[in-house]
């Protein structure tokens, strides 16, 4: 299935659609308050992000021991890290414009004389 992805906001929507945090996917959400559901979502995405970092580490660490970097594994790990980041942005309450503002402010802070 080919999806047309044109903007950052659209990418976030696509990831959210294919990675829903609902009671069908996560039955334990049924008994939680909205605040607890939000915390569960953030925590679960963080767990996925930790797994992605571990995979990135595994792919890169072998180079220190003289082995070749596995480009395919690297691309999968980076993809998963990026998808987790996109899902985290929505779970944290950000939309595309808010993310643009965050990045702009970060750049301005980084480059203060």
Phi and psi in radians as a Rosetta constraint file:
Dihedral C 1 N 2 CA 2 C 2 CIRCULARHARMONIC -1.618 0.35
Dihedral N 2 CA 2 C 2 N 3 CIRCULARHARMONIC 2.204 0.35
Dihedral C 2 N 3 CA 3 C 3 CIRCULARHARMONIC -1.938 0.35
Dihedral N 3 CA 3 C 3 N 4 CIRCULARHARMONIC 2.456 0.35
Dihedral C 3 N 4 CA 4 C 4 CIRCULARHARMONIC -1.532 0.35
Dihedral N 4 CA 4 C 4 N 5 CIRCULARHARMONIC 2.084 0.35
Dihedral C 4 N 5 CA 5 C 5 CIRCULARHARMONIC -2.110 0.35
Dihedral N 5 CA 5 C 5 N 6 CIRCULARHARMONIC 1.986 0.35
Dihedral C 5 N 6 CA 6 C 6 CIRCULARHARMONIC -1.966 0.35
Dihedral N 6 CA 6 C 6 N 7 CIRCULARHARMONIC -0.488 0.35
Dihedral C 6 N 7 CA 7 C 7 CIRCULARHARMONIC -2.318 0.35
Dihedral N 7 CA 7 C 7 N 8 CIRCULARHARMONIC 2.889 0.35
Dihedral C 7 N 8 CA 8 C 8 CIRCULARHARMONIC -1.044 0.35
Dihedral N 8 CA 8 C 8 N 9 CIRCULARHARMONIC -0.758 0.35
Dihedral C 8 N 9 CA 9 C 9 CIRCULARHARMONIC -1.048 0.35
Dihedral N 9 CA 9 C 9 N 10 CIRCULARHARMONIC -0.692 0.35
Dihedral C 9 N 10 CA 10 C 10 CIRCULARHARMONIC -1.143 0.35
Dihedral N 10 CA 10 C 10 N 11 CIRCULARHARMONIC -0.690 0.35
Dihedral C 10 N 11 CA 11 C 11 CIRCULARHARMONIC -1.081 0.35
Dihedral N 11 CA 11 C 11 N 12 CIRCULARHARMONIC -0.752 0.35
Dihedral C 11 N 12 CA 12 C 12 CIRCULARHARMONIC -1.075 0.35
Dihedral N 12 CA 12 C 12 N 13 CIRCULARHARMONIC -0.750 0.35
Dihedral C 12 N 13 CA 13 C 13 CIRCULARHARMONIC -1.054 0.35
Dihedral N 13 CA 13 C 13 N 14 CIRCULARHARMONIC -0.769 0.35
Dihedral C 13 N 14 CA 14 C 14 CIRCULARHARMONIC -1.098 0.35
Dihedral N 14 CA 14 C 14 N 15 CIRCULARHARMONIC -0.791 0.35
Dihedral C 14 N 15 CA 15 C 15 CIRCULARHARMONIC -1.114 0.35
Dihedral N 15 CA 15 C 15 N 16 CIRCULARHARMONIC -0.761 0.35
Dihedral C 15 N 16 CA 16 C 16 CIRCULARHARMONIC -1.094 0.35
Dihedral N 16 CA 16 C 16 N 17 CIRCULARHARMONIC -0.689 0.35
Dihedral C 16 N 17 CA 17 C 17 CIRCULARHARMONIC -1.091 0.35
Dihedral N 17 CA 17 C 17 N 18 CIRCULARHARMONIC -0.686 0.35
Dihedral C 17 N 18 CA 18 C 18 CIRCULARHARMONIC -1.605 0.35
Dihedral N 18 CA 18 C 18 N 19 CIRCULARHARMONIC -0.060 0.35
Dihedral C 18 N 19 CA 19 C 19 CIRCULARHARMONIC -2.402 0.35
Dihedral N 19 CA 19 C 19 N 20 CIRCULARHARMONIC 1.202 0.35
Dihedral C 19 N 20 CA 20 C 20 CIRCULARHARMONIC -1.359 0.35
Dihedral N 20 CA 20 C 20 N 21 CIRCULARHARMONIC 2.574 0.35
Dihedral C 20 N 21 CA 21 C 21 CIRCULARHARMONIC -1.874 0.35
Dihedral N 21 CA 21 C 21 N 22 CIRCULARHARMONIC 1.525 0.35
Dihedral C 21 N 22 CA 22 C 22 CIRCULARHARMONIC -2.325 0.35
Dihedral N 22 CA 22 C 22 N 23 CIRCULARHARMONIC 3.041 0.35
Dihedral C 22 N 23 CA 23 C 23 CIRCULARHARMONIC -1.257 0.35
Dihedral N 23 CA 23 C 23 N 24 CIRCULARHARMONIC -0.319 0.35
Dihedral C 23 N 24 CA 24 C 24 CIRCULARHARMONIC -1.264 0.35
Dihedral N 24 CA 24 C 24 N 25 CIRCULARHARMONIC -0.781 0.35
Dihedral C 24 N 25 CA 25 C 25 CIRCULARHARMONIC -1.337 0.35
Dihedral N 25 CA 25 C 25 N 26 CIRCULARHARMONIC -0.681 0.35
Dihedral C 25 N 26 CA 26 C 26 CIRCULARHARMONIC -2.242 0.35
Dihedral N 26 CA 26 C 26 N 27 CIRCULARHARMONIC 1.501 0.35
Dihedral C 26 N 27 CA 27 C 27 CIRCULARHARMONIC -0.963 0.35
Dihedral N 27 CA 27 C 27 N 28 CIRCULARHARMONIC -0.509 0.35
Dihedral C 27 N 28 CA 28 C 28 CIRCULARHARMONIC -1.129 0.35
Dihedral N 28 CA 28 C 28 N 29 CIRCULARHARMONIC -0.283 0.35
Dihedral C 28 N 29 CA 29 C 29 CIRCULARHARMONIC -1.142 0.35
Dihedral N 29 CA 29 C 29 N 30 CIRCULARHARMONIC -0.401 0.35
Dihedral C 29 N 30 CA 30 C 30 CIRCULARHARMONIC -0.943 0.35
Dihedral N 30 CA 30 C 30 N 31 CIRCULARHARMONIC -0.676 0.35
Dihedral C 30 N 31 CA 31 C 31 CIRCULARHARMONIC -1.689 0.35
Dihedral N 31 CA 31 C 31 N 32 CIRCULARHARMONIC 0.114 0.35
Dihedral C 31 N 32 CA 32 C 32 CIRCULARHARMONIC -1.732 0.35
Dihedral N 32 CA 32 C 32 N 33 CIRCULARHARMONIC 2.627 0.35
Dihedral C 32 N 33 CA 33 C 33 CIRCULARHARMONIC -1.247 0.35
Dihedral N 33 CA 33 C 33 N 34 CIRCULARHARMONIC 2.939 0.35
Dihedral C 33 N 34 CA 34 C 34 CIRCULARHARMONIC -1.061 0.35
Dihedral N 34 CA 34 C 34 N 35 CIRCULARHARMONIC -0.712 0.35
Dihedral C 34 N 35 CA 35 C 35 CIRCULARHARMONIC -1.094 0.35
Dihedral N 35 CA 35 C 35 N 36 CIRCULARHARMONIC -0.738 0.35
Dihedral C 35 N 36 CA 36 C 36 CIRCULARHARMONIC -1.147 0.35
Dihedral N 36 CA 36 C 36 N 37 CIRCULARHARMONIC -0.633 0.35
Dihedral C 36 N 37 CA 37 C 37 CIRCULARHARMONIC -1.104 0.35
Dihedral N 37 CA 37 C 37 N 38 CIRCULARHARMONIC -0.756 0.35
Dihedral C 37 N 38 CA 38 C 38 CIRCULARHARMONIC -1.081 0.35
Dihedral N 38 CA 38 C 38 N 39 CIRCULARHARMONIC -0.762 0.35
Dihedral C 38 N 39 CA 39 C 39 CIRCULARHARMONIC -1.149 0.35
Dihedral N 39 CA 39 C 39 N 40 CIRCULARHARMONIC -0.695 0.35
Dihedral C 39 N 40 CA 40 C 40 CIRCULARHARMONIC -1.029 0.35
Dihedral N 40 CA 40 C 40 N 41 CIRCULARHARMONIC -0.801 0.35
Dihedral C 40 N 41 CA 41 C 41 CIRCULARHARMONIC -1.060 0.35
Dihedral N 41 CA 41 C 41 N 42 CIRCULARHARMONIC -0.865 0.35
Dihedral C 41 N 42 CA 42 C 42 CIRCULARHARMONIC -1.046 0.35
Dihedral N 42 CA 42 C 42 N 43 CIRCULARHARMONIC -0.781 0.35
Dihedral C 42 N 43 CA 43 C 43 CIRCULARHARMONIC -1.099 0.35
Dihedral N 43 CA 43 C 43 N 44 CIRCULARHARMONIC -0.770 0.35
Dihedral C 43 N 44 CA 44 C 44 CIRCULARHARMONIC -1.162 0.35
Dihedral N 44 CA 44 C 44 N 45 CIRCULARHARMONIC -0.709 0.35
Dihedral C 44 N 45 CA 45 C 45 CIRCULARHARMONIC -1.114 0.35
Dihedral N 45 CA 45 C 45 N 46 CIRCULARHARMONIC -0.709 0.35
Dihedral C 45 N 46 CA 46 C 46 CIRCULARHARMONIC -1.039 0.35
Dihedral N 46 CA 46 C 46 N 47 CIRCULARHARMONIC -0.728 0.35
Dihedral C 46 N 47 CA 47 C 47 CIRCULARHARMONIC -1.041 0.35
Dihedral N 47 CA 47 C 47 N 48 CIRCULARHARMONIC -0.746 0.35
Dihedral C 47 N 48 CA 48 C 48 CIRCULARHARMONIC -1.125 0.35
Dihedral N 48 CA 48 C 48 N 49 CIRCULARHARMONIC -0.651 0.35
Dihedral C 48 N 49 CA 49 C 49 CIRCULARHARMONIC -1.162 0.35
Dihedral N 49 CA 49 C 49 N 50 CIRCULARHARMONIC -0.690 0.35
Dihedral C 49 N 50 CA 50 C 50 CIRCULARHARMONIC -1.083 0.35
Dihedral N 50 CA 50 C 50 N 51 CIRCULARHARMONIC -0.742 0.35
Dihedral C 50 N 51 CA 51 C 51 CIRCULARHARMONIC -1.070 0.35
Dihedral N 51 CA 51 C 51 N 52 CIRCULARHARMONIC -0.706 0.35
Dihedral C 51 N 52 CA 52 C 52 CIRCULARHARMONIC -1.140 0.35
Dihedral N 52 CA 52 C 52 N 53 CIRCULARHARMONIC -0.715 0.35
Dihedral C 52 N 53 CA 53 C 53 CIRCULARHARMONIC -1.102 0.35
Dihedral N 53 CA 53 C 53 N 54 CIRCULARHARMONIC -0.712 0.35
Dihedral C 53 N 54 CA 54 C 54 CIRCULARHARMONIC -1.079 0.35
Dihedral N 54 CA 54 C 54 N 55 CIRCULARHARMONIC -0.715 0.35
Dihedral C 54 N 55 CA 55 C 55 CIRCULARHARMONIC -1.147 0.35
Dihedral N 55 CA 55 C 55 N 56 CIRCULARHARMONIC -0.727 0.35
Dihedral C 55 N 56 CA 56 C 56 CIRCULARHARMONIC -1.069 0.35
Dihedral N 56 CA 56 C 56 N 57 CIRCULARHARMONIC -0.742 0.35
Dihedral C 56 N 57 CA 57 C 57 CIRCULARHARMONIC -1.077 0.35
Dihedral N 57 CA 57 C 57 N 58 CIRCULARHARMONIC -0.791 0.35
Dihedral C 57 N 58 CA 58 C 58 CIRCULARHARMONIC -1.053 0.35
Dihedral N 58 CA 58 C 58 N 59 CIRCULARHARMONIC -0.744 0.35
Dihedral C 58 N 59 CA 59 C 59 CIRCULARHARMONIC -1.147 0.35
Dihedral N 59 CA 59 C 59 N 60 CIRCULARHARMONIC -0.723 0.35
Dihedral C 59 N 60 CA 60 C 60 CIRCULARHARMONIC -1.463 0.35
Dihedral N 60 CA 60 C 60 N 61 CIRCULARHARMONIC -0.567 0.35
Dihedral C 60 N 61 CA 61 C 61 CIRCULARHARMONIC -1.103 0.35
Dihedral N 61 CA 61 C 61 N 62 CIRCULARHARMONIC -0.564 0.35
Dihedral C 61 N 62 CA 62 C 62 CIRCULARHARMONIC -1.114 0.35
Dihedral N 62 CA 62 C 62 N 63 CIRCULARHARMONIC -0.421 0.35
Dihedral C 62 N 63 CA 63 C 63 CIRCULARHARMONIC -1.114 0.35
Dihedral N 63 CA 63 C 63 N 64 CIRCULARHARMONIC -0.596 0.35
Dihedral C 63 N 64 CA 64 C 64 CIRCULARHARMONIC -1.093 0.35
Dihedral N 64 CA 64 C 64 N 65 CIRCULARHARMONIC -0.322 0.35
Dihedral C 64 N 65 CA 65 C 65 CIRCULARHARMONIC -1.852 0.35
Dihedral N 65 CA 65 C 65 N 66 CIRCULARHARMONIC 0.308 0.35
Dihedral C 65 N 66 CA 66 C 66 CIRCULARHARMONIC 1.513 0.35
Dihedral N 66 CA 66 C 66 N 67 CIRCULARHARMONIC 0.080 0.35
Dihedral C 66 N 67 CA 67 C 67 CIRCULARHARMONIC -1.566 0.35
Dihedral N 67 CA 67 C 67 N 68 CIRCULARHARMONIC 2.859 0.35
Dihedral C 67 N 68 CA 68 C 68 CIRCULARHARMONIC -1.424 0.35
Dihedral N 68 CA 68 C 68 N 69 CIRCULARHARMONIC 2.591 0.35
Dihedral C 68 N 69 CA 69 C 69 CIRCULARHARMONIC -1.243 0.35
Dihedral N 69 CA 69 C 69 N 70 CIRCULARHARMONIC 2.251 0.35
Dihedral C 69 N 70 CA 70 C 70 CIRCULARHARMONIC -1.528 0.35
Dihedral N 70 CA 70 C 70 N 71 CIRCULARHARMONIC 1.747 0.35
Dihedral C 70 N 71 CA 71 C 71 CIRCULARHARMONIC -1.046 0.35
Dihedral N 71 CA 71 C 71 N 72 CIRCULARHARMONIC -0.650 0.35
Dihedral C 71 N 72 CA 72 C 72 CIRCULARHARMONIC -1.127 0.35
Dihedral N 72 CA 72 C 72 N 73 CIRCULARHARMONIC -0.797 0.35
Dihedral C 72 N 73 CA 73 C 73 CIRCULARHARMONIC -1.143 0.35
Dihedral N 73 CA 73 C 73 N 74 CIRCULARHARMONIC -0.649 0.35
Dihedral C 73 N 74 CA 74 C 74 CIRCULARHARMONIC -1.071 0.35
Dihedral N 74 CA 74 C 74 N 75 CIRCULARHARMONIC -0.803 0.35
Dihedral C 74 N 75 CA 75 C 75 CIRCULARHARMONIC -1.117 0.35
Dihedral N 75 CA 75 C 75 N 76 CIRCULARHARMONIC -0.700 0.35
Dihedral C 75 N 76 CA 76 C 76 CIRCULARHARMONIC -1.127 0.35
Dihedral N 76 CA 76 C 76 N 77 CIRCULARHARMONIC -0.757 0.35
Dihedral C 76 N 77 CA 77 C 77 CIRCULARHARMONIC -1.133 0.35
Dihedral N 77 CA 77 C 77 N 78 CIRCULARHARMONIC -0.737 0.35
Dihedral C 77 N 78 CA 78 C 78 CIRCULARHARMONIC -1.148 0.35
Dihedral N 78 CA 78 C 78 N 79 CIRCULARHARMONIC -0.747 0.35
Dihedral C 78 N 79 CA 79 C 79 CIRCULARHARMONIC -1.002 0.35
Dihedral N 79 CA 79 C 79 N 80 CIRCULARHARMONIC -0.850 0.35
Dihedral C 79 N 80 CA 80 C 80 CIRCULARHARMONIC -1.108 0.35
Dihedral N 80 CA 80 C 80 N 81 CIRCULARHARMONIC -0.694 0.35
Dihedral C 80 N 81 CA 81 C 81 CIRCULARHARMONIC -1.069 0.35
Dihedral N 81 CA 81 C 81 N 82 CIRCULARHARMONIC -0.766 0.35
Dihedral C 81 N 82 CA 82 C 82 CIRCULARHARMONIC -1.149 0.35
Dihedral N 82 CA 82 C 82 N 83 CIRCULARHARMONIC -0.766 0.35
Dihedral C 82 N 83 CA 83 C 83 CIRCULARHARMONIC -1.086 0.35
Dihedral N 83 CA 83 C 83 N 84 CIRCULARHARMONIC -0.749 0.35
Dihedral C 83 N 84 CA 84 C 84 CIRCULARHARMONIC -1.046 0.35
Dihedral N 84 CA 84 C 84 N 85 CIRCULARHARMONIC -0.704 0.35
Dihedral C 84 N 85 CA 85 C 85 CIRCULARHARMONIC -1.126 0.35
Dihedral N 85 CA 85 C 85 N 86 CIRCULARHARMONIC -0.749 0.35
Dihedral C 85 N 86 CA 86 C 86 CIRCULARHARMONIC -1.066 0.35
Dihedral N 86 CA 86 C 86 N 87 CIRCULARHARMONIC -0.757 0.35
Dihedral C 86 N 87 CA 87 C 87 CIRCULARHARMONIC -1.177 0.35
Dihedral N 87 CA 87 C 87 N 88 CIRCULARHARMONIC -0.637 0.35
Dihedral C 87 N 88 CA 88 C 88 CIRCULARHARMONIC -1.118 0.35
Dihedral N 88 CA 88 C 88 N 89 CIRCULARHARMONIC -0.666 0.35
Dihedral C 88 N 89 CA 89 C 89 CIRCULARHARMONIC -1.057 0.35
Dihedral N 89 CA 89 C 89 N 90 CIRCULARHARMONIC -0.765 0.35
Dihedral C 89 N 90 CA 90 C 90 CIRCULARHARMONIC -1.203 0.35
Dihedral N 90 CA 90 C 90 N 91 CIRCULARHARMONIC -0.724 0.35
Dihedral C 90 N 91 CA 91 C 91 CIRCULARHARMONIC -1.095 0.35
Dihedral N 91 CA 91 C 91 N 92 CIRCULARHARMONIC -0.532 0.35
Dihedral C 91 N 92 CA 92 C 92 CIRCULARHARMONIC -1.469 0.35
Dihedral N 92 CA 92 C 92 N 93 CIRCULARHARMONIC -0.040 0.35
Dihedral C 92 N 93 CA 93 C 93 CIRCULARHARMONIC 1.653 0.35
Dihedral N 93 CA 93 C 93 N 94 CIRCULARHARMONIC 0.217 0.35
Dihedral C 93 N 94 CA 94 C 94 CIRCULARHARMONIC -1.647 0.35
Dihedral N 94 CA 94 C 94 N 95 CIRCULARHARMONIC 2.498 0.35
Dihedral C 94 N 95 CA 95 C 95 CIRCULARHARMONIC -1.966 0.35
Dihedral N 95 CA 95 C 95 N 96 CIRCULARHARMONIC 3.118 0.35
Dihedral C 95 N 96 CA 96 C 96 CIRCULARHARMONIC -0.978 0.35
Dihedral N 96 CA 96 C 96 N 97 CIRCULARHARMONIC -0.835 0.35
Dihedral C 96 N 97 CA 97 C 97 CIRCULARHARMONIC -1.105 0.35
Dihedral N 97 CA 97 C 97 N 98 CIRCULARHARMONIC -0.676 0.35
Dihedral C 97 N 98 CA 98 C 98 CIRCULARHARMONIC -1.108 0.35
Dihedral N 98 CA 98 C 98 N 99 CIRCULARHARMONIC -0.658 0.35
Dihedral C 98 N 99 CA 99 C 99 CIRCULARHARMONIC -1.181 0.35
Dihedral N 99 CA 99 C 99 N 100 CIRCULARHARMONIC -0.705 0.35
Dihedral C 99 N 100 CA 100 C 100 CIRCULARHARMONIC -1.055 0.35
Dihedral N 100 CA 100 C 100 N 101 CIRCULARHARMONIC -0.729 0.35
Dihedral C 100 N 101 CA 101 C 101 CIRCULARHARMONIC -1.113 0.35
Dihedral N 101 CA 101 C 101 N 102 CIRCULARHARMONIC -0.764 0.35
Dihedral C 101 N 102 CA 102 C 102 CIRCULARHARMONIC -1.029 0.35
Dihedral N 102 CA 102 C 102 N 103 CIRCULARHARMONIC -0.774 0.35
Dihedral C 102 N 103 CA 103 C 103 CIRCULARHARMONIC -1.171 0.35
Dihedral N 103 CA 103 C 103 N 104 CIRCULARHARMONIC -0.739 0.35
Dihedral C 103 N 104 CA 104 C 104 CIRCULARHARMONIC -1.065 0.35
Dihedral N 104 CA 104 C 104 N 105 CIRCULARHARMONIC -0.781 0.35
Dihedral C 104 N 105 CA 105 C 105 CIRCULARHARMONIC -1.127 0.35
Dihedral N 105 CA 105 C 105 N 106 CIRCULARHARMONIC -0.677 0.35
Dihedral C 105 N 106 CA 106 C 106 CIRCULARHARMONIC -1.068 0.35
Dihedral N 106 CA 106 C 106 N 107 CIRCULARHARMONIC -0.780 0.35
Dihedral C 106 N 107 CA 107 C 107 CIRCULARHARMONIC -1.097 0.35
Dihedral N 107 CA 107 C 107 N 108 CIRCULARHARMONIC -0.766 0.35
Dihedral C 107 N 108 CA 108 C 108 CIRCULARHARMONIC -1.086 0.35
Dihedral N 108 CA 108 C 108 N 109 CIRCULARHARMONIC -0.737 0.35
Dihedral C 108 N 109 CA 109 C 109 CIRCULARHARMONIC -1.170 0.35
Dihedral N 109 CA 109 C 109 N 110 CIRCULARHARMONIC -0.679 0.35
Dihedral C 109 N 110 CA 110 C 110 CIRCULARHARMONIC -1.125 0.35
Dihedral N 110 CA 110 C 110 N 111 CIRCULARHARMONIC -0.570 0.35
Dihedral C 110 N 111 CA 111 C 111 CIRCULARHARMONIC -1.925 0.35
Dihedral N 111 CA 111 C 111 N 112 CIRCULARHARMONIC 0.531 0.35
Dihedral C 111 N 112 CA 112 C 112 CIRCULARHARMONIC -1.306 0.35
Dihedral N 112 CA 112 C 112 N 113 CIRCULARHARMONIC 2.326 0.35
